[in-house]
Amino acid sequence: MIELIPAIDLINGKCVRLSQGCYESKTTYDVDPVEVAKELESYGLRRIHIVDLDGAASHHIVNYRILEQIASRTSLVIDFGGGVKSESDLNIAFENGAQMVTVGSMAVKDPQQVEKWIEKYGSHRIILGADVKDGHIATNGWKESSAMELLPFIESYAQKGIHKVLCTDIQRDGMLQGPAVELYQSILEKFPEIHLIASGGVSSLHDIHELDEAGVPAVVFGKALYEGKISLKELSNYIS
């Protein structure tokens, strides 16, 4: 069964969601991210994806105190992304409770450094962030496009030992229009050994079921939960 990974996206310590990665389109939710994490755990969820959007824009981790609070007050497995631009950032994330860190921009801009991190910390702790728009990888909080195409990008890191890939379809992210199932199937067809985490567009439990049927190992979702399109009761039933 597909692994369910709710997302907590942070700006100024608050839960937000963006549409297509646009900071100007943010919706801020009047909820405490720590309480959100505790509620997710109470319904049987075991893992969350925390995104430091301030960090992604600032080029260094910003919201590490929220990470530490969630890690210390829950037993959730946390993967953390946003603003990881140096080994210092990586250590801050791990020291404050992240079991895994998603690396995106650095994987494009400094692959030699990321390869050293994979060797030092282990491929089980490093997730490759593949944020894609029009077939190309985007960086720096999705504000910049690169010349790197998606499949060669994944292949280059599969050769370095990476086996966890978080792929976000930027054009669908936060739009509640359904996930890019065909995109994820094309990735799995070429890299069947990859533990693929789909992200972007999930609007209902039906979308999650569709990804499950397509053989996608894991899914990240956020806005559908905050907007009431998916209820925690539905998720708990799906888990059980």
Residue pairs with C-beta under 8 A, 6 or more apart in sequence:
1 212
2 208
2 211
2 212
2 216
2 217
2 218
2 219
3 47
3 197
3 217
3 218
3 219
4 45
4 47
4 208
4 218
4 219
4 221
4 235
4 238
4 239
5 47
5 48
5 49
5 79
5 197
5 218
5 219
5 220
5 221
6 40
6 45
6 48
6 49
6 220
6 221
6 222
6 225
7 48
7 49
7 50
7 51
7 199
7 220
7 221
7 222
8 15
8 33
8 36
8 37
8 48
8 49
8 50
8 51
8 70
8 222
9 15
9 16
9 17
9 18
9 50
9 51
9 53
9 222
10 16
10 33
10 50
10 51
10 52
10 53
10 54
10 63
10 66
10 82
11 23
11 26
11 28
11 53
11 54
12 54
13 33
13 63
13 65
13 66
14 28
14 29
14 33
15 28
15 29
15 31
15 33
15 36
15 226
16 26
16 27
16 28
16 29
16 53
17 26
17 27
17 29
17 174
17 222
17 223
17 226
18 25
18 26
18 27
18 53
18 173
18 174
19 25
19 173
19 174
19 175
20 142
20 170
20 171
20 172
20 173
20 174
20 175
21 131
21 138
21 141
21 142
21 143
21 170
21 173
21 174
23 53
23 57
23 141
25 174
27 223
27 226
29 226
31 226
33 66
33 70
34 66
34 69
34 70
34 73
37 48
37 70
37 73
37 74
37 76
38 73
38 74
39 232
40 48
40 76
40 232
41 74
41 75
41 76
43 232
43 233
43 235
43 236
43 239
44 235
44 236
44 239
44 240
45 76
45 235
45 239
46 76
46 77
47 76
47 77
47 78
47 79
48 70
48 76
48 77
48 78
48 79
49 78
49 79
49 80
49 81
49 102
49 166
49 199
49 220
50 63
50 66
50 67
50 70
50 78
50 79
50 80
50 81
50 82
50 98
51 80
51 81
51 82
52 61
52 62
52 63
52 64
52 67
52 80
52 81
52 82
52 83
53 82
53 141
54 62
54 63
54 82
54 83
55 61
55 62
55 63
55 82
55 83
55 84
55 89
56 81
56 82
56 83
56 105
56 140
56 141
57 140
57 141
57 143
58 83
59 83
59 85
59 140
60 83
60 85
60 86
60 89
61 82
61 83
61 84
61 89
61 92
61 93
62 83
63 82
64 92
64 93
64 96
65 96
67 78
67 80
67 93
67 96
67 97
67 98
68 96
68 97
70 76
70 78
70 97
71 78
71 96
71 97
71 98
72 97
77 99
77 100
78 97
78 98
78 99
78 100
79 98
79 99
79 100
79 101
79 102
79 127
79 166
80 93
80 98
80 100
80 101
80 102
81 101
81 102
81 103
81 104
81 127
81 129
81 166
82 141
83 89
84 90
84 93
84 101
84 102
84 103
84 106
85 105
85 106
87 113
87 117
90 101
90 117
90 121
93 101
94 101
94 121
94 125
99 125
100 124
100 125
100 126
100 127
100 164
101 125
101 126
101 127
102 127
102 128
102 129
102 166
103 114
103 117
103 126
103 127
103 128
103 129
104 128
104 129
104 130
104 131
104 137
104 139
105 129
105 139
105 140
106 113
106 114
107 114
107 128
107 129
107 153
107 157
108 137
108 139
108 146
108 148
108 153
109 139
111 156
111 157
111 160
114 126
114 157
114 160
115 160
117 126
118 126
118 160
118 161
118 162
119 161
123 161
123 162
123 163
123 164
124 164
126 162
126 164
127 164
127 165
127 166
127 197
128 154
128 157
128 162
128 164
128 165
128 166
129 166
129 168
130 137
130 150
130 153
130 154
130 165
130 166
130 167
130 168
131 137
131 138
131 139
131 142
131 167
131 168
131 170
132 138
132 150
132 167
132 168
132 169
132 170
132 183
133 142
133 145
133 169
133 170
133 171
134 145
134 171
135 149
135 150
136 145
136 146
136 147
136 148
136 149
136 150
137 145
137 146
137 148
137 149
137 150
137 153
138 144
138 145
138 146
138 170
139 145
139 146
142 170
150 167
150 187
151 186
151 187
151 190
154 165
154 187
154 190
154 191
154 194
155 190
155 191
157 165
158 191
158 193
158 194
163 193
163 194
163 195
164 194
164 195
164 197
165 187
165 191
165 194
165 195
165 196
165 197
166 197
166 199
166 220
167 183
167 184
167 187
167 196
167 197
167 198
167 199
168 199
168 200
168 220
169 179
169 180
169 183
169 199
169 200
169 201
170 200
171 200
172 178
172 179
172 180
172 200
172 201
173 199
173 200
173 201
174 200
174 222
174 223
175 201
176 201
176 202
176 203
176 223
176 224
176 227
176 229
177 201
177 203
178 201
178 202
178 203
178 207
178 210
179 198
179 200
179 201
179 202
179 207
179 210
179 211
179 219
180 198
180 200
180 201
181 210
181 211
181 214
181 216
184 196
184 198
184 211
184 214
184 216
185 214
185 215
187 194
187 196
188 194
188 196
188 214
188 215
188 216
195 217
195 218
196 216
196 217
196 218
197 217
197 218
197 219
197 220
198 211
198 216
198 218
198 219
198 220
199 219
199 220
199 221
201 207
202 208
202 211
202 219
202 221
202 224
202 230
203 224
203 229
204 224
204 229
204 230
205 230
205 234
205 235
205 238
207 224
208 219
208 221
208 230
208 238
211 219
221 230
223 229
224 230
225 232
